[in-house]
Amino acid sequence: MKEITVSARNLDDAITEALIELGITSDQLEYDVIEKGSEGFLGIGRKQAVIRARKKYVAEPVEEIGFEDIKTDFSSVTERFGAASVLKTEKKKETKEIKEPKAEKQEEKKEPKKEFKKKEYRKDNRKDFKKDSRREFKEPKEVKKEEPIPSVKKEEVRLAEIQPETKTAVIEFLENVFKAMELEVEIVTEIDEEGALSIELKGGNMGILIGKRGQTLDALQYLANRVANKYQEDFIRVKLDTENYRKRRKDTLENLARNIASKVKRTRRPVSLEPMNPYERRIIHSALQSDRYVSTHSEGEEPYRRVVVTPNRRDRA
């Protein structure tokens, strides 16, 4: 059984990291807490939580439909071959007790042939049953011809034009933070196609700025947005990224969403994911939006709001 040791900012983050690394869901996880984490200021002086995680061993239940089919098939076999076995035993007893002329033995041999004809009649019935089952099996194929669900268009948020003093204030704020953390970071800014202020951070040790599951990077981005909107009346957006982390994190969440959807379609039961921030929840919703066999919605309150993936009942005909 695979066992891993995971460290994160807190216990919830460590559990989520273990789920992603093991490729399982929360109901399949078993873990032991080795050390509890403690908070720091922007990642300084912080102690991480450490857990030892493994996948639970759960025996998969036998599907009721398949089990009943096996029982009916077994009973039909016993009914079919039980009579023949009784005839064979009776025949042996008769031959031991009475030794008749060959003519009588030939008459006894003819009797099983009548039973053999009955078997052929049953085989014909089985062929008819197979034909009927094939006709019944074709019915669900008509359901697959349903039109795909149209995707819901998101409302576009119009961003204000970024003023030079706003851009300068954001850069100065980040430089002061990096100076306090004793980090040498190059700040590259541009206005992306959405009109947001995109900031790329470059340096030697960017893992400290990313943190576990991007917690530190998200905190810096939140503070940068607060600073930027302090100098302008209209809303503007600031995006922080380093070492292409946002793209890599998005790919990881999309793979997780597809794996969860496969489990939901297989078990026909809803699955609840670990708590995520709004950005990561949107990635999960978007990844499964075109899958007509499952649907997604969010439950709970921040910061414990999570995505729930449920099977669609309409595809069951």
C-alpha positions in Angstrom: 0.0 0.0 0.0 1.4 3.4 -1.1 2.1 5.7 1.9 3.3 9.3 1.5 4.3 12.1 3.8 2.9 15.6 3.0 3.6 19.0 4.5 1.5 22.1 4.0 0.5 25.4 5.5 -2.3 23.8 7.6 -4.0 20.5 8.0 -6.7 21.1 5.4 -4.0 22.0 2.8 -2.0 18.9 3.7 -5.1 16.7 3.2 -5.8 18.3 -0.2 -2.2 17.8 -1.3 -2.3 14.2 -0.3 -5.6 13.7 -2.3 -4.0 15.2 -5.4 -0.8 13.2 -5.2 -2.5 9.9 -4.5 -5.3 10.6 -7.1 -8.1 9.7 -4.7 -11.1 11.4 -3.0 -11.5 12.4 0.6 -13.7 9.4 1.4 -10.8 7.1 0.4 -8.1 8.9 2.4 -6.6 7.6 5.7 -3.9 9.8 7.4 -2.0 10.3 10.7 -1.1 13.8 11.9 2.6 14.1 12.6 2.9 17.8 13.3 0.4 20.7 13.4 1.3 23.9 11.6 1.4 27.4 12.9 0.9 30.7 11.1 3.5 33.4 10.4 3.7 36.7 8.7 3.7 36.3 4.9 5.4 32.9 5.2 8.1 34.1 7.7 8.4 32.0 10.8 5.6 29.7 9.8 5.6 26.0 10.8 4.0 23.6 8.3 1.6 20.8 9.1 2.8 17.3 8.3 0.7 14.2 7.8 1.3 10.6 6.7 -1.4 9.6 4.2 -2.4 6.4 2.5 -5.4 5.0 0.6 -8.0 3.1 2.5 -8.6 -0.5 1.6 -12.3 -0.8 0.8 -13.8 -3.9 -0.9 -16.0 -2.9 -3.8 -19.6 -4.2 -3.3 -21.0 -6.6 -5.9 -23.6 -5.0 -8.0 -27.1 -6.4 -7.3 -28.2 -6.7 -10.9 -25.2 -8.7 -11.9 -25.5 -10.9 -8.8 -29.1 -11.8 -9.5 -28.2 -12.6 -13.1 -25.6 -15.0 -11.9 -28.0 -16.7 -9.5 -30.7 -17.1 -12.2 -28.1 -18.5 -14.7 -26.9 -20.9 -12.0 -30.4 -22.1 -11.2 -31.2 -22.6 -14.9 -28.0 -24.7 -15.3 -28.9 -26.9 -12.3 -32.5 -27.4 -13.7 -31.1 -28.3 -17.1 -28.4 -30.7 -16.1 -30.0 -32.0 -12.8 -32.5 -34.3 -14.6 -29.8 -35.8 -16.8 -27.6 -36.6 -13.8 -30.6 -38.4 -12.1 -31.2 -40.4 -15.2 -27.6 -41.5 -15.3 -27.7 -42.7 -11.6 -31.0 -44.6 -12.1 -29.6 -46.2 -15.2 -26.5 -47.5 -13.3 -28.7 -49.0 -10.6 -30.9 -50.8 -13.1 -28.0 -52.3 -14.9 -26.5 -53.6 -11.6 -29.8 -55.1 -10.3 -31.2 -56.7 -13.5 -29.2 -57.9 -16.5 -31.7 -57.9 -19.4 -31.1 -58.9 -23.0 -29.6 -56.5 -25.4 -32.9 -55.5 -26.8 -34.1 -54.1 -23.5 -30.8 -52.2 -23.0 -31.3 -50.5 -26.4 -34.7 -49.4 -25.3 -33.2 -47.9 -22.1 -30.6 -46.1 -24.2 -33.3 -44.5 -26.3 -34.8 -42.8 -23.3 -32.0 -40.3 -22.7 -32.3 -39.3 -26.4 -35.7 -37.9 -25.6 -34.2 -35.8 -22.9 -31.5 -34.7 -25.3 -34.3 -33.4 -27.7 -35.6 -31.4 -24.8 -32.1 -29.9 -24.3 -32.1 -28.8 -28.0 -35.5 -27.2 -27.5 -34.1 -25.3 -24.5 -31.1 -24.2 -26.6 -33.5 -22.8 -29.2 -35.2 -20.9 -26.4 -31.8 -19.5 -25.3 -31.2 -18.3 -28.8 -34.6 -16.5 -28.8 -33.7 -15.0 -25.4 -30.4 -13.7 -26.8 -32.2 -12.1 -29.7 -34.7 -10.5 -27.3 -31.9 -9.3 -25.1 -30.1 -7.8 -28.1 -33.2 -5.9 -29.0 -33.6 -4.6 -25.4 -29.9 -3.6 -25.3 -30.3 -1.3 -28.4 -32.9 0.9 -26.5 -30.4 2.9 -24.4 -28.5 3.9 -27.5 -31.3 6.2 -28.4 -30.7 8.2 -25.3 -27.1 9.1 -26.4 -28.5 11.2 -29.3 -29.4 14.0 -26.9 -28.0 17.4 -27.8 -25.2 18.7 -25.6 -25.9 21.2 -22.9 -25.2 24.8 -24.1 -22.4 26.4 -22.1 -23.4 29.4 -20.0 -21.6 32.6 -20.9 -19.9 34.4 -18.1 -20.7 38.0 -17.6 -17.7 40.2 -18.7 -16.4 42.6 -16.1 -15.2 45.9 -17.6 -12.0 47.0 -16.0 -11.0 50.6 -15.7 -7.9 52.0 -17.4 -4.9 51.6 -15.1 -3.3 54.9 -14.2 0.5 55.3 -13.9 0.4 56.2 -10.2 -1.5 53.0 -9.5 1.1 50.9 -11.3 3.9 52.6 -9.4 2.1 52.1 -6.0 1.8 48.3 -6.6 5.4 47.9 -7.6 6.6 49.9 -4.6 4.5 47.7 -2.3 5.9 44.5 -3.7 9.5 45.8 -3.5 9.0 46.6 0.2 7.6 43.1 0.8 10.5 41.4 -1.0 13.0 43.6 0.8 11.5 42.5 4.2 11.7 38.9 3.1 15.4 39.4 2.0 14.6 38.3 -1.6 15.9 39.6 -4.8 13.0 39.6 -7.2 12.6 41.1 -10.7 9.2 42.6 -11.3 7.9 42.6 -14.9 4.6 44.3 -15.6 2.2 44.5 -18.6 -1.4 45.0 -19.5 -3.0 41.7 -20.7 -5.8 41.3 -23.2 -8.4 41.5 -20.4 -7.1 44.9 -19.3 -5.7 43.6 -16.1 -2.3 44.5 -14.6 -0.3 41.3 -15.1 2.9 41.0 -13.0 5.5 38.3 -13.5 8.0 37.7 -10.7 11.4 36.4 -11.6 14.2 35.3 -9.2 16.3 32.4 -7.9 14.1 31.0 -5.2 10.5 31.5 -6.3 9.2 28.5 -4.4 9.0 30.6 -1.2 6.7 33.1 -3.0 4.4 30.3 -4.3 4.0 28.3 -1.1 1.9 25.2 -0.7 -1.0 25.2 -3.3 -0.1 28.9 -4.1 -1.2 30.2 -0.7 1.6 32.8 -0.4 1.2 33.9 -4.1 -2.5 34.3 -3.6 -2.0 36.4 -0.5 0.4 38.7 -2.3 -2.0 39.0 -5.2 -4.9 39.9 -2.8 -2.8 42.6 -1.1 -1.7 44.0 -4.5 -5.3 44.3 -5.6 -6.2 46.2 -2.4 -3.3 48.6 -3.0 -4.2 49.1 -6.7 -7.9 49.8 -6.1 -7.0 52.2 -3.3 -5.7 54.7 -5.8 -8.6 54.4 -8.4 -12.4 54.7 -8.1 -13.2 52.2 -10.8 -12.3 48.5 -10.3 -9.0 47.2 -11.7 -7.5 43.7 -11.4 -3.9 42.7 -10.6 -2.6 39.2 -11.5 0.6 37.8 -9.9 2.4 34.8 -11.4 5.9 33.2 -11.3 7.4 30.2 -13.0 4.1 29.6 -14.9 2.5 28.4 -11.7 -1.0 29.5 -12.6 -1.0 27.4 -15.7 0.5 24.3 -14.0 -2.0 24.6 -11.1 -4.9 24.8 -13.6 -3.8 21.7 -15.4 -3.6 19.8 -12.0 -7.2 20.9 -11.1 -8.6 20.0 -14.5 -7.1 16.5 -14.2 -8.6 16.2 -10.7 -12.0 17.2 -12.0 -12.0 14.6 -14.7 -11.0 11.9 -12.3 -13.8 12.9 -9.9 -16.3 12.9 -12.7 -15.3 9.4 -13.7 -15.8 8.2 -10.1 -19.3 9.9 -10.0 -20.4 8.3 -13.2 -19.2 4.9 -12.1 -20.7 4.9 -8.6 -23.7 7.1 -9.3 -23.0 9.0 -6.0 -22.0 12.6 -5.5 -18.5 13.5 -4.4 -17.5 16.5 -2.3 -14.0 18.1 -2.9 -11.8 19.8 -0.4 -12.4 23.5 0.3 -11.0 25.8 -2.5 -10.7 29.5 -3.2 -13.1 31.0 -5.8 -10.4 30.9 -8.6 -9.9 27.1 -8.2 -13.6 26.4 -7.9 -14.2 28.2 -11.2 -11.6 25.9 -12.8 -13.5 22.8 -11.6 -16.8 24.2 -12.8 -15.4 25.1 -16.2 -13.7 21.7 -16.6 -16.9 19.7 -16.1 -19.3 22.2 -17.7 -19.6 20.3 -21.0 -20.0 16.8 -19.4 -23.7 16.0 -19.6 -23.5 13.1 -17.2 -22.5 15.2 -14.2 -23.2 18.6 -12.7 -21.3 20.8 -10.2 -22.3 23.3 -7.6 -20.7 24.9 -4.6 -21.7 24.5 -0.9 -20.6 26.1 2.4 -19.3 29.4 3.4 -15.8 31.0 2.9 -13.1 29.9 3.5 -14.6 26.4 3.7 -16.7 26.6 0.5 -16.2 23.5 -1.7 -17.3 22.0 -5.0 -19.8 19.1 -5.1 -19.9 16.9 -8.3 -23.3 15.0 -8.7 -24.6 12.6 -11.3 -27.3 13.8 -13.7 -30.5 11.7 -13.3 -31.8 12.5 -16.8 -29.3 10.1 -18.5 -30.8 7.1 -16.7 -33.6 5.8 -19.0 
